Every structure is written in C-alpha cells, then in structure tokens.
Amino acid sequence: MRRRTGILTGGVAVAAVALGAGALAYGGSGDEEGRHRPPPSTATIVRTDLVQSKTVDGRIDFAQRRAVKAAVQGTVTVAAREGATVTRGQALYELDDKPVTLLYGPVPAFREMKVGARGSDVLELERNLVALGYGQGLYVDPRFDQATEAAVKRWQRSLRRTPTGRVGKGDVVFQPERVTVVRADAALADQVGPDTAVLTVASTRPVVRAQLDRTDAPLTAQGTKVEVTLPSGTTRRGRVTGTIQPQESGEEAAPQDGITVEVTLDGGASAVSGEDARATASVRFVSESREGVLTVPVEAVVALRGADGGYGLEIVEGNGSRMVRVKTGMTADGRIEVSGPQIKEGLKVGVATE
C-alpha cells in the first residue's frame, strides 16, 4: 500500500499528509524500487531558477536621515526649504536674520572659534575656508591664529555679515558632505532653542525604505540582494546597506516587532529619477537563490523507507514507472531542487494528488 508522508528540506517544511496528498513512502532499498503502474498525476522535471524571498511595501527616501538642532536660542527668519540640496558654504536656514551655513566635516560645531582656539573643529573650519576660496596665506592646522581670523573676515564679508573674525556658536553646521533637506521641523517665525530640531537632512543618495518583521532579521544583513518594483512599474536591483534607528532620525518609532531597512539601488540617483516618492514601491528580499537547477513539485518527492532511507522520484516510462533515488536541495515556491545520475530534464515523474 502506498502512503504519503512529509519532508523537511532547505529550511522549508512540506506537511505530512495522508494517502494521495504528500510524499510517497516506499519500503525496500537500492537505487530502483522495481516497476509499478503509472501514477494518476504526473509532472515534468524542468531546469529553472529557485529563489527564496519575501516581498513587502517600501517607499523612496534618502539615506542617513538625521536632525539638525539649533545650537543657540533665536527666531527662524528663513525656514529650511524641503527638497533642497545644500552644499558647502550655503545656508541651511536663517536664525535672527543671520544665515546658518553648512560646512563639511565630521566634528560638530560645539563652541565659538576665535584666535587662540585649538582643536579638530578649527582644522575643519580652515579646510572649508580654503575650499571656499578664502584661504590665502592660511596654513591649515588645528590652531586659530591671525591668518585664520583674516580668512574668516573675508568669508564673512562675502556673506554680508559683520567681519568679526570669529565664528560664533550656531553660525555654522558641520556635516560630512552635501545634504538633502527632507523636512523643515521649524517654520518661519518659530522660536527655537538649544536642542530644538530645526530641520531634518539626509544624504543625497536615494534609497528605498522597507519594514521587515524581527523574525526576518537575516534579511537585514548588509549586502542582501533586493529587487524593487518602483511606482512606475520599473524593476531595479539593489542591496541592503543598513538599518534605521527611528530615535536617531527624528522619525516616529517603528513597531517593536519591526526593523526598518535601507536599500541602495543600482544606478544611484538615476534609478529613481521621475518616480513618485509618495507612492508605494514593492521590495523583494532574496534570502537564497539557485540558478539553472533541475526541479520538480515538492509533492513529487518520495520518502524512501528501509535502512538506506533518503528520497526518490517515481519516473514514469510508457505504461509503467520505477523509483529512482535522488538528492534534494533548495525548496521555493512549491518546487524542490533534485539531482542524481538518472535525473534529466524533461523526464516525467509521479505527483501526489488530493
């Protein structure tokens, strides 16, 4: 009597069921289990790609969101312009009718810089003055001296500010590179103080953000392959490049059971050109894939009884069939990888039916 059982292969369970609805169980041993009458249902061994994946909704965004907070108290007289790309020497916003200027560097502006000051913030300032064209006669080092003061005055005159030769706390904001303004957190005429978020910036590198369950943590590893179907219907390839901590980006906290993932698309900014950032994208995370392997429906795999055990396929030939031992591999989308010396593309195999 034939009986259907179940298998566990490649991390995917095929449920054990009764006669006619699972994997056949045969007694005996050897590579072939004799000949039998052909099964009522058959399938063909095909060569194809197998992919284990998960698809979730996502949206177009920019990488590395972070809040820019006011260093001093004041009134916003020119608010940040959402969507703007701000580069070195340009104003992010204005406070008390004075521009707060973007400069490049990893160390934040944490104090007033004037003659006698020393430190990495001074070094950053001098590098920016040179890059902006105001560094004549300036030796770039961590020391704020008279040459630095003169360079600062030239820069201040270009901004139509009083040439004090000092850079006050709150006059500049250091960021690693140019930024995109993704949100104005303070509006025109708002009163802000130290630690008040004035705007949220991000890298100019576009990404797609998606949320996964915490049980999908392996998919959040950097380098995980991703396929994104953009709102226009265009499909782009990409890779996971990081996860987001909402409390650090000024965004609402994600559910405790969720992980927000950033995906960088191949092609950079051109990949999302013209796309509607407010529309939903479809994000497919690929956890494992096998290309060009021989596969059959999972219901075709037979659990072999006996001392040797293992799995087999019921090969259909003419008016009969025979059992052939196979090695199983990855399982995805109802199909399973099979291999063996007698397994070839195009052969017909028996398949369990309800």
C-alpha positions in Angstrom: 0.0 0.0 0.0 1.3 3.5 -0.8 1.2 6.1 1.9 2.1 9.8 1.7 4.4 11.4 4.3 6.3 14.7 4.5 9.9 16.0 4.1 11.9 18.9 5.6 14.4 20.3 3.1 16.3 23.6 2.8 14.6 25.0 5.9 11.1 24.7 4.4 8.7 22.1 5.8 6.4 20.0 3.5 3.4 19.0 5.7 2.9 15.3 6.3 -0.5 14.2 4.9 -2.5 11.0 4.2 -2.7 8.8 1.2 -2.6 10.7 -2.1 -1.6 14.1 -0.7 2.1 14.1 0.3 5.4 12.4 -0.4 5.2 8.7 -1.2 6.7 6.3 1.3 8.2 3.1 -0.1 9.8 0.1 1.6 12.9 -1.7 0.4 16.3 -0.4 -0.6 18.5 0.1 -3.6 18.6 2.8 -6.3 15.4 1.5 -8.0 12.4 0.0 -6.3 11.0 -2.1 -9.1 8.3 -1.2 -11.6 4.8 0.0 -10.8 1.7 1.1 -12.5 1.9 4.7 -13.6 0.6 7.3 -11.1 -2.6 9.2 -11.9 -0.9 12.5 -12.0 2.5 13.5 -13.4 4.8 16.5 -13.8 7.9 17.2 -15.8 11.4 17.7 -14.5 12.4 21.2 -15.5 15.5 23.3 -15.3 14.8 26.7 -13.7 15.9 29.2 -11.0 14.8 28.8 -7.4 14.5 31.9 -5.2 13.5 32.1 -1.5 12.2 35.6 -1.0 9.9 37.9 0.9 8.1 40.9 -0.6 7.0 44.0 1.4 5.9 47.5 0.7 8.5 50.3 0.6 9.0 53.9 -0.3 11.7 56.1 -1.9 13.7 58.1 0.5 17.2 59.3 1.1 19.9 57.6 3.2 21.2 58.6 6.7 18.4 60.8 7.9 19.4 62.9 10.9 18.0 66.0 12.7 19.9 69.3 12.7 19.3 71.1 16.0 19.7 74.7 16.9 22.9 75.5 18.9 21.5 78.8 20.3 18.2 80.4 21.0 16.6 82.5 18.3 13.8 83.1 15.8 13.6 81.4 12.5 13.7 84.2 9.9 14.2 81.9 6.8 13.0 78.4 7.1 14.7 75.4 5.6 13.5 74.6 2.1 12.3 71.0 1.8 13.7 69.1 -1.1 16.7 71.4 -1.5 20.2 70.1 -1.9 22.6 72.2 0.2 26.3 72.3 -0.4 29.4 73.7 1.3 29.1 77.4 2.0 25.3 77.6 1.5 22.8 78.5 4.2 20.6 75.7 5.7 18.3 78.3 7.3 18.5 81.7 9.0 18.2 82.5 12.6 17.7 86.1 13.8 18.3 87.2 10.2 21.7 85.5 10.1 22.5 82.5 7.9 23.4 79.2 9.5 26.0 77.9 7.0 26.8 74.3 6.0 30.4 73.3 6.2 31.9 69.9 5.7 33.5 67.8 8.5 32.8 65.0 10.9 33.2 67.0 14.2 30.2 69.2 15.2 30.5 72.9 15.8 30.3 73.0 19.6 31.8 76.4 20.6 32.8 79.8 19.4 36.0 79.7 17.4 38.4 82.6 17.7 42.1 83.5 18.0 43.8 81.2 20.5 41.4 78.3 19.9 42.8 74.9 19.1 41.2 71.6 18.0 39.8 69.5 15.2 36.8 71.9 14.7 39.3 74.6 13.9 41.1 72.3 11.5 37.7 71.6 9.8 37.0 75.3 9.6 40.3 76.1 7.9 39.9 73.3 5.4 36.5 74.8 4.5 37.8 78.3 4.2 40.5 77.1 1.7 37.9 75.1 -0.3 35.6 78.2 -0.5 38.5 80.3 -1.8 39.2 82.4 1.3 42.4 80.7 2.5 45.1 83.0 1.0 48.1 82.8 3.3 46.4 80.3 5.6 48.4 77.4 6.9 45.8 74.6 7.6 46.3 73.2 11.1 44.3 72.9 14.4 45.4 76.4 15.5 43.2 79.5 15.1 45.6 82.4 14.6 45.7 85.8 12.9 45.8 84.2 9.4 42.6 82.2 10.3 41.0 85.4 11.6 41.7 87.2 8.4 40.3 84.3 6.3 37.2 84.3 8.4 36.7 88.0 7.9 37.0 87.6 4.1 34.4 84.9 4.3 32.1 86.9 6.5 32.2 89.9 4.1 31.1 87.6 1.3 28.1 86.7 3.4 27.4 90.4 4.1 27.9 89.7 7.8 29.9 91.9 10.2 33.5 90.8 9.8 34.3 89.9 13.4 36.9 87.3 12.5 35.2 84.9 14.9 32.8 82.0 14.2 30.1 82.1 16.8 28.4 79.0 18.2 25.5 78.4 16.0 26.9 80.2 13.0 27.8 77.0 11.1 26.7 73.4 10.9 29.3 70.7 10.1 28.0 67.7 8.0 30.2 65.0 6.3 29.1 66.1 2.8 26.3 67.9 0.9 22.8 67.2 2.2 19.2 67.0 1.1 16.6 68.8 3.2 13.9 66.2 3.7 11.9 68.0 6.3 11.6 71.5 7.8 10.9 70.9 11.5 10.8 74.6 12.4 8.6 77.0 10.4 9.1 80.7 9.7 8.9 82.8 13.0 9.2 79.7 15.2 11.2 80.3 18.4 13.9 77.7 18.8 16.4 76.9 21.4 19.3 74.6 22.1 18.4 71.0 21.1 15.4 72.1 19.1 15.2 70.3 15.8 15.2 72.9 13.0 15.3 70.6 10.0 16.0 67.0 9.1 18.7 66.3 6.5 19.9 63.2 4.7 22.5 62.1 2.2 21.8 62.9 -1.4 22.0 59.2 -2.1 18.5 57.8 -2.8 17.3 54.6 -1.1 14.2 52.6 -0.7 13.0 52.0 2.8 11.0 49.0 3.9 10.0 47.4 7.1 10.6 43.7 8.0 9.5 41.7 10.9 12.1 40.9 13.5 11.8 37.3 12.6 13.3 38.3 9.2 16.5 39.6 10.8 18.7 37.6 8.4 17.3 39.6 5.5 18.6 42.8 7.1 22.2 41.9 6.7 24.2 44.3 4.6 24.6 43.0 1.1 21.3 41.1 1.0 20.1 41.1 -2.6 16.9 43.0 -3.3 14.6 43.6 -6.3 12.5 46.8 -6.2 9.5 47.5 -8.4 9.2 51.2 -8.4 5.8 53.1 -8.6 6.3 53.4 -12.4 6.5 49.7 -12.7 10.2 49.6 -13.4 12.2 46.9 -11.6 15.6 47.8 -10.2 18.2 45.6 -8.4 19.8 46.7 -5.2 21.3 45.7 -1.9 20.6 46.2 1.8 23.0 48.9 3.1 21.8 49.4 6.6 19.0 49.6 9.2 17.5 52.7 10.7 17.1 53.6 14.4 14.0 55.9 14.5 15.0 57.7 17.6 18.2 58.9 15.9 16.4 60.1 12.7 13.6 62.1 14.3 11.0 59.8 12.8 8.2 58.1 14.6 9.2 54.9 16.3 8.6 51.7 14.3 6.7 48.9 16.0 8.7 46.9 18.4 8.4 43.8 16.2 9.7 45.7 13.0 13.0 46.6 11.5 13.3 49.5 9.0 15.8 48.6 6.3 17.5 50.9 3.7 18.1 49.5 0.2 20.5 51.2 -2.2 19.6 50.7 -5.8 22.0 50.0 -8.6 22.3 53.2 -10.8 22.2 55.7 -7.9 20.0 58.8 -8.3 19.2 58.0 -11.9 17.4 54.8 -10.7 14.6 56.8 -9.1 14.5 59.8 -11.5 11.0 60.8 -12.2 9.5 58.4 -9.6 6.7 59.5 -7.3 8.3 59.4 -3.8 4.8 59.4 -2.2 3.7 56.2 -3.9 4.4 52.7 -2.7 7.2 50.5 -4.1 7.3 46.7 -3.9 10.5 45.4 -2.3 11.5 41.8 -2.7 14.3 40.5 -0.4 16.1 37.5 -1.7 17.5 35.2 1.1 18.8 32.4 -1.1 18.8 31.5 -4.8 19.9 28.7 -7.1 20.2 29.2 -10.8 19.6 26.6 -13.5 18.8 23.7 -11.3 16.6 20.7 -12.0 13.3 20.9 -10.1 10.0 19.1 -9.5 6.9 19.9 -7.5 7.5 19.2 -3.8 4.6 16.7 -4.0 6.7 14.5 -6.4 9.4 13.7 -3.8 9.1 10.3 -2.2 10.3 9.4 1.3 12.1 6.0 1.0 11.7 3.5 3.8 14.3 1.0 4.8 17.8 1.1 6.2 19.1 3.5 3.4 16.2 5.9 3.7 16.5 9.1 1.7 14.3 10.4 -1.1 13.3 9.3 -4.6 11.2 10.2 -7.6 8.8 7.9 -9.4 9.9 8.1 -13.0 7.1 7.4 -15.5 8.1 5.4 -18.6 5.4 4.2 -21.0 2.8 2.2 -19.2 4.8 1.8 -16.0 7.0 3.6 -13.5 10.1 3.0 -11.5 11.5 4.5 -8.3 14.9 6.4 -8.6 16.9 7.7 -5.6 17.6 11.4 -5.7 19.4 14.1 -3.7 17.2 17.0 -2.7 18.3 20.6 -2.3 16.7 24.0 -2.0 12.9 24.5 -1.8 11.0 27.6 -3.0 7.5 28.4 -4.4 6.3 24.8 -4.2 9.3 23.4 -6.1 12.3 21.5 -4.9 15.8 21.0 -6.4 16.7 17.4 -7.3 19.8 15.7 -8.6 21.1 12.2 -9.3 22.8 10.2 -12.1 19.4 9.2 -13.6 17.7 12.6 -13.3 17.4 14.5 -16.5 15.4 17.5 -17.7 12.2 16.5 -19.4 11.5 13.2 -17.6 8.0 12.7 -16.3 7.5 12.0 -12.6 4.6 10.9 -10.4 3.0 13.6 -8.3 0.8 13.2 -5.2 -2.8 14.3 -5.7 -5.5 15.1 -3.2 
